[in-house]
């Protein structure tokens, strides 16, 4: 929708006041707000001057809006106060005016962005100025200090706003200080002192030409503060930040639709099913059950090479027992990605081999559930040039129902003792659907069921009116029990539901008759193996066949072709074979079958399934 600038009073005046010749940038931000609020240009009325009463009466009806500059605006139901360097969009509800959106100018973005984003926006190259075993005193003097590390005499500009970002524990560590120096590298009076806030934001003295600050102190046992330290100077000096729009935080660095949405619900990882009571996480990455008073998110799936932010925890800087670890798809800790959470919010980019993350949410000294209720792990969805953009999902917010055997059922359950992954929790393909497609999934998987048994669950399911898509898979138990393939019948025919094809056709038609708008996806089984030694033979036509028969795969494909349904061929595309089977299938060697995926196996399945569901 177009919003002619002439129809929005005060935009040019506000733009001239705050951005001078670049007033079009603030107009773009205001227009972005208008769209978020659902307003139209004709809703706006001219604003009154600061200090005046907000208008009522003729022409002021529900839905009218105005743009307010800094100042106080009075009304009987409560004044609206616009802070310095802010503009507010106020909307009339028919009774009174309310500030529905607040736009801050010259906002510092460093507390919301990670290192790579800051580098794009204008960081200072501080690496050449690192001096190990040197500290800055609160008087600004550089002194020897074993175990300290400081950046000394970094060139800066006068009267410029900077942010010191990425150093660990600056609030708790009183021995981290900074100082500004003039052209002759003399200390400028009043500019030396401890770093007491994080990120540390300051405007340099008019005569400042150099900056020194302590990054690391002896109590830190790693080099994170050195490698992560950054001195950030906005490359665009008037970066507006949308403080709130209907409860959502949006940051608009350059005011031209380049938006990061940290609290967008579609980018938030669903943590609830991975939160375990009385479980702790060591800095080594080891999961410790039976740890009273702790709560830990265990093996939440994440995507490699994606930027995340962890926030909502209570005082992670002050609580030394809150840790984080990232694991590969074999559940092994990735070296260098297991550590204490010493920075808040905690930003990280998942490495290329990342599959899961665990982190401490609550420790025993916390007497309430604040951290559990507020913790969030979110993709940092960014449209900054060079930053990764999280793909949109057409299934975001929609609901699936998934039918299948134990491979479906296992999701979110502790692996059986017969599986090498025990006592870990299975992160099945259903979890990947929830987190990567950002959809709801009603898991109707049933352990031990074959296709005729799954059909009974499908016919007994009562919520088809409220789902948008269904997935069906079977095959492992059908081969094990020698369920006959049967014969493909015409649509609407008579089906022998004790056969594989008859049960699958009957299931498809039943779902479509309950809700013809449902999108049905068929999935073949992954390859499976049967070890007949020491157990009853696999009966029927598959007696002596140690590999799950491709007959069931072809049967599913034939149903998909008949009903024009997409088929995900896990059997041929996941890449499991007799050589790598122990890596991706977790049933122990003394078990008469090898069918159930390891965490790595589920990850492989998801790698195939997620693009398939998004593309069809």
Residue pairs with C-beta under 8 A, 6 or more apart in sequence:
1 35
1 40
3 31
3 34
3 35
3 40
3 41
4 41
5 11
5 12
5 27
7 41
7 42
7 44
8 27
8 30
8 31
8 34
8 41
8 44
8 67
9 44
9 45
9 46
9 47
9 66
9 67
10 46
10 47
10 66
10 67
10 69
11 23
11 26
11 27
11 30
11 67
12 23
12 27
14 23
14 26
14 30
14 67
14 69
14 87
15 22
15 23
15 24
15 25
15 26
15 27
16 23
17 69
18 26
18 85
18 87
18 105
18 238
19 25
19 26
19 105
19 238
22 238
25 238
25 240
25 254
25 255
25 256
26 87
26 103
26 105
26 238
26 240
26 255
28 255
28 256
28 257
29 103
29 240
29 242
29 252
29 255
30 67
30 87
30 89
30 103
32 242
32 250
32 252
32 255
32 257
32 259
33 89
33 101
33 103
33 242
33 245
34 40
34 41
34 65
34 89
36 101
36 242
36 245
36 246
36 248
36 250
37 65
37 89
37 91
37 100
37 101
37 245
37 246
39 63
39 65
39 89
39 91
43 63
43 64
43 65
43 91
44 64
44 65
44 66
44 67
45 55
45 59
45 60
45 64
45 65
45 66
46 66
47 66
47 67
47 68
47 69
48 54
48 55
48 66
48 73
49 71
50 68
50 69
50 70
50 71
50 72
50 73
50 82
51 71
51 72
51 73
52 73
52 74
53 73
53 74
53 75
54 73
54 74
54 75
54 80
54 90
54 96
54 97
56 75
60 92
61 92
61 94
62 92
62 93
62 94
63 91
63 92
64 91
64 92
65 89
65 90
65 91
65 92
65 100
66 89
66 90
66 97
67 87
67 88
67 89
67 90
68 80
68 82
68 87
68 88
68 89
68 90
68 99
69 82
69 87
70 82
70 83
70 84
70 85
70 86
70 87
71 81
71 82
72 79
72 80
72 81
72 82
73 79
73 80
73 81
73 82
73 90
73 97
75 96
75 97
76 96
77 95
77 96
78 96
80 88
80 90
80 97
80 98
80 99
82 88
82 99
82 102
83 104
85 104
85 105
85 106
86 102
86 103
86 104
86 105
86 243
87 102
87 103
87 105
88 99
88 101
88 102
88 103
89 99
89 100
89 101
89 103
90 97
90 98
90 99
90 100
91 97
91 98
91 100
100 245
100 246
101 242
101 244
101 245
101 246
102 242
102 243
102 244
103 240
103 241
103 242
103 243
104 240
104 241
104 242
104 243
105 238
105 240
106 161
106 237
106 238
106 239
106 240
107 239
107 240
107 241
107 251
108 161
108 163
108 199
108 201
108 234
108 239
109 121
109 234
109 239
109 241
109 251
109 253
110 118
110 163
110 165
110 199
110 201
110 232
111 199
111 345
112 249
112 251
112 260
112 262
112 345
113 121
113 251
113 260
113 347
113 380
114 307
114 309
114 347
114 348
114 349
114 380
115 165
115 166
115 228
115 230
115 347
116 307
116 349
116 386
116 387
117 260
117 380
117 382
117 384
117 387
118 165
118 230
118 232
119 230
120 384
120 385
120 386
120 387
121 232
121 234
121 235
121 236
121 253
121 384
122 232
122 233
122 234
122 235
122 236
123 230
123 231
123 232
123 233
124 154
124 155
124 156
124 162
124 231
124 232
124 233
126 151
126 154
126 229
126 230
126 231
129 151
129 152
129 153
129 154
130 149
130 150
130 151
130 152
130 215
130 226
131 142
131 149
131 150
131 151
131 152
132 148
132 149
133 144
133 145
133 146
133 147
133 148
133 149
134 142
134 143
134 144
134 145
134 148
134 149
134 150
134 152
135 142
135 143
135 144
135 145
135 148
135 150
135 175
135 177
135 214
135 217
136 142
136 143
136 150
136 152
136 176
136 177
136 178
136 179
136 192
136 212
136 213
136 214
137 143
137 177
137 192
138 177
138 192
138 193
138 194
139 179
139 187
139 192
140 177
140 178
140 179
140 181
140 187
140 191
140 192
140 212
141 187
142 150
142 152
142 212
145 218
146 218
147 216
147 217
147 218
148 175
148 214
148 216
148 217
148 218
149 214
149 215
149 216
149 223
149 225
149 226
150 212
150 213
150 214
150 215
151 211
151 212
151 213
151 215
151 229
151 231
152 212
153 181
153 185
153 210
153 211
153 212
154 210
154 211
154 212
154 231
155 209
155 210
156 162
156 180
156 204
156 208
156 209
156 210
156 211
156 231
156 233
157 204
157 208
157 209
157 233
158 204
158 205
158 206
158 207
158 208
158 209
159 203
159 204
159 205
159 206
160 203
160 204
160 233
161 201
161 202
161 203
161 204
161 233
161 234
161 237
162 201
162 202
162 203
162 204
162 211
162 231
162 232
162 233
163 199
163 200
163 201
163 202
163 231
163 232
163 233
164 170
164 178
164 195
164 199
164 200
164 202
164 213
164 229
164 230
164 231
164 232
165 199
165 200
165 229
165 230
165 231
165 232
166 225
166 228
166 229
166 230
166 343
167 176
167 195
167 198
167 215
167 216
167 225
167 228
167 229
168 216
168 220
168 224
168 225
168 228
168 342
168 343
169 220
169 317
169 342
169 343
170 176
170 195
170 196
170 197
170 198
170 200
171 196
171 197
171 198
171 317
171 318
172 317
172 318
173 217
173 219
174 194
175 194
175 214
175 217
176 194
176 195
176 213
176 214
176 215
176 217
177 192
177 193
177 194
177 195
177 213
177 214
178 192
178 193
178 195
178 200
178 211
178 212
178 213
178 214
179 187
179 188
179 191
179 192
179 193
179 211
179 212
179 213
180 187
180 188
180 191
180 192
180 204
180 205
180 208
180 210
180 211
181 187
181 188
181 208
181 209
181 210
181 211
181 212
182 188
182 207
182 208
182 209
182 210
183 207
183 209
185 209
185 210
188 205
188 207
188 208
190 205
191 205
191 208
195 213
195 214
198 317
198 343
198 344
199 232
204 211
211 231
215 225
215 226
215 229
216 223
216 225
216 226
222 339
224 339
224 342
224 343
228 343
236 253
236 254
239 252
239 253
239 254
239 255
240 252
240 255
241 251
241 252
242 249
242 250
242 251
242 252
243 249
248 261
248 263
248 264
249 261
249 262
249 263
250 259
250 260
250 261
251 259
251 260
251 261
251 262
252 258
252 259
253 260
253 384
257 383
258 383
258 384
259 383
260 380
260 381
260 382
260 383
260 384
261 267
261 381
262 309
262 311
262 378
262 380
263 376
263 378
264 378
264 381
266 393
266 396
266 397
266 438
267 378
267 379
267 380
267 381
267 390
267 438
268 376
268 377
268 378
268 379
269 300
269 301
269 302
269 308
269 377
269 378
269 379
269 435
270 434
270 435
271 297
271 300
271 375
271 376
271 377
273 412
273 431
274 297
274 298
274 299
274 300
274 425
274 427
275 295
275 296
275 297
275 298
275 361
275 372
276 289
276 295
276 296
276 297
276 298
276 425
277 295
278 289
278 290
278 291
278 292
278 293
278 294
278 295
279 287
279 288
279 289
279 290
279 291
279 294
279 295
279 296
279 298
280 287
280 288
280 291
280 294
280 296
280 321
280 360
280 363
281 287
281 288
281 296
281 298
281 323
281 324
281 325
281 358
281 359
281 360
282 288
282 323
283 323
283 325
283 338
283 339
283 340
284 325
284 333
284 338
285 325
285 327
285 333
285 338
285 358
287 296
287 298
287 358
288 294
289 423
292 364
293 362
293 363
293 364
293 365
294 321
294 360
294 362
294 363
294 364
295 360
295 361
295 362
295 371
295 372
296 358
296 359
296 360
296 361
297 357
297 358
297 359
297 361
297 375
297 377
298 358
298 425
299 327
299 331
299 356
299 357
299 358
299 424
299 425
299 427
299 599
300 356
300 357
300 358
300 377
300 427
300 435
301 355
301 356
301 427
301 431
301 432
301 435
301 436
301 603
301 606
302 308
302 326
302 350
302 354
302 355
302 356
302 357
302 377
303 350
303 354
303 379
303 436
304 350
304 351
304 352
304 353
304 354
304 355
305 349
305 350
305 351
305 352
305 354
305 388
306 349
306 350
306 379
306 388
306 390
307 347
307 348
307 349
307 350
307 379
307 380
307 382
307 387
307 388
308 347
308 348
308 349
308 350
308 357
308 377
308 378
308 379
308 380
309 345
309 346
309 347
309 377
309 378
309 380
310 324
310 341
310 345
310 346
310 347
310 348
310 359
310 375
310 376
310 377
311 344
311 345
311 346
311 375
311 376
311 378
312 371
312 374
312 375
312 376
313 322
313 341
313 344
313 361
313 371
313 374
313 375
314 366
314 370
314 371
314 374
316 322
316 341
316 342
316 343
316 344
316 346
317 342
317 343
317 344
319 363
319 365
319 366
320 340
321 360
321 363
322 340
322 341
322 359
322 360
322 361
322 363
323 338
323 339
323 340
323 341
323 359
323 360
324 337
324 338
324 339
324 340
324 341
324 346
324 348
324 357
324 358
324 359
324 360
325 333
325 337
325 338
325 339
325 357
325 358
325 359
326 333
326 334
326 337
326 338
326 348
326 350
326 351
326 354
326 356
326 357
327 333
327 334
327 354
327 355
327 356
327 357
327 358
328 334
328 353
328 354
328 355
329 353
329 355
329 356
329 599
329 600
329 603
329 604
330 583
330 598
330 599
330 600
331 356
331 421
331 424
331 598
331 599
331 600
334 351
334 353
334 354
337 348
337 351
337 354
341 359
341 360
347 380
350 357
355 599
355 600
355 603
356 427
356 599
357 377
361 371
361 372
361 375
362 369
362 371
362 372
379 390
380 387
381 389
381 390
382 388
382 389
383 389
391 614
393 436
393 437
393 438
393 439
393 614
394 614
395 433
395 437
395 438
395 439
395 468
395 469
395 613
395 614
396 437
396 438
396 439
397 438
397 439
397 440
398 439
398 440
398 468
398 469
399 439
399 440
399 441
399 442
399 466
399 467
399 468
399 469
400 433
400 439
400 440
400 441
400 442
400 467
400 468
400 469
400 470
400 471
401 441
401 442
401 444
401 461
401 463
401 464
401 467
401 469
401 470
401 471
402 408
402 430
402 433
402 441
402 442
402 443
402 444
402 445
402 470
402 471
403 444
403 445
403 454
403 457
403 458
403 461
403 470
403 471
403 472
403 473
403 507
404 444
404 445
404 446
404 449
404 454
404 471
404 472
404 473
404 474
404 523
405 445
405 446
405 447
405 448
405 449
405 450
405 454
405 473
405 474
405 476
405 477
406 445
406 446
406 447
406 448
406 449
406 476
406 477
406 595
406 596
407 428
407 445
407 473
407 476
407 525
407 526
407 595
407 596
407 597
408 428
408 429
408 430
408 443
408 444
408 445
408 473
409 443
409 445
409 446
409 447
410 426
410 428
410 445
410 447
410 596
411 426
411 427
411 428
411 429
411 430
411 431
411 443
411 445
412 425
412 426
412 427
412 428
412 430
412 431
412 443
413 425
413 426
414 422
414 423
414 424
414 425
414 426
415 421
415 422
415 423
415 424
415 425
415 426
415 586
415 596
416 422
416 596
418 587
418 588
418 591
419 586
419 587
419 588
419 596
419 598
420 586
420 587
420 588
420 598
421 586
421 598
421 599
424 599
426 599
426 602
427 599
427 602
427 603
428 597
428 602
429 602
429 605
429 606
429 609
430 441
430 443
430 445
431 602
432 602
432 603
432 605
432 606
432 609
432 610
433 439
433 441
433 606
433 609
433 610
433 613
434 440
434 441
436 606
436 610
437 610
437 613
437 614
442 463
442 467
444 457
444 458
444 461
446 453
446 454
446 457
448 477
449 457
449 474
449 477
450 474
450 477
450 478
450 481
450 483
450 500
451 474
451 475
451 478
451 483
451 500
451 503
451 504
451 507
452 483
452 497
452 498
452 499
452 500
452 503
453 477
454 472
454 474
454 503
454 507
455 497
455 503
455 504
455 506
455 507
458 472
458 507
458 510
458 511
459 507
459 510
464 470
464 511
464 514
464 515
464 518
465 514
465 515
467 515
467 518
468 517
468 518
468 519
469 518
469 519
469 520
469 521
469 613
470 511
470 518
470 519
470 520
470 521
471 520
471 521
471 522
471 523
472 504
472 507
472 508
472 520
472 521
472 522
472 523
473 522
473 523
473 524
473 525
473 570
474 500
474 504
474 525
474 552
475 524
475 525
475 528
475 548
475 552
475 553
475 556
475 571
476 525
476 528
476 548
476 593
476 595
477 483
478 500
478 552
479 528
479 530
479 538
479 542
479 545
479 548
479 549
479 552
480 530
480 538
480 593
481 539
482 538
482 539
482 540
482 541
482 542
482 543
483 498
483 499
483 500
484 498
484 499
484 500
484 540
485 499
485 500
485 501
485 551
485 552
485 555
486 496
486 499
486 500
486 501
486 502
486 555
487 496
487 499
487 501
487 502
488 501
488 505
488 555
488 558
488 559
488 562
489 495
489 501
489 502
489 505
491 509
491 562
491 563
492 509
493 505
495 501
495 502
495 503
495 505
495 506
496 502
497 503
497 506
500 552
500 555
501 555
501 558
501 559
504 522
504 555
504 556
504 559
505 559
505 562
508 520
508 559
508 563
508 565
511 518
511 520
512 518
512 520
520 563
520 565
521 565
521 566
521 567
521 568
521 612
521 613
521 616
522 556
522 559
522 560
522 565
522 566
522 567
522 568
523 556
523 567
523 568
523 570
523 609
524 552
524 553
524 556
524 557
524 567
524 568
524 569
524 570
524 571
524 572
525 548
525 552
525 553
525 570
525 571
526 570
526 571
526 574
526 576
526 597
526 601
526 605
527 547
527 548
527 571
527 574
527 576
527 577
528 547
528 548
528 585
528 593
528 594
528 595
529 546
529 547
529 548
529 578
529 581
529 585
529 593
529 594
529 595
530 538
530 545
530 546
530 547
530 548
530 592
530 593
530 594
531 546
531 589
531 591
531 592
531 593
531 594
532 538
532 544
532 546
532 592
533 592
534 592
535 592
537 543
537 544
538 544
538 545
542 549
548 571
548 595
550 571
553 569
553 571
553 572
556 567
557 567
557 569
559 565
560 566
560 567
566 612
566 616
568 608
568 609
568 612
568 613
570 605
570 608
570 609
573 608
574 584
574 601
574 604
574 605
574 608
575 604
576 584
576 585
576 601
576 604
581 594
583 598
583 600
583 601
584 597
584 598
584 600
584 601
584 604
585 594
585 595
585 596
585 597
585 598
585 601
586 596
586 597
586 598
586 601
587 593
587 594
587 595
587 596
597 604
597 605
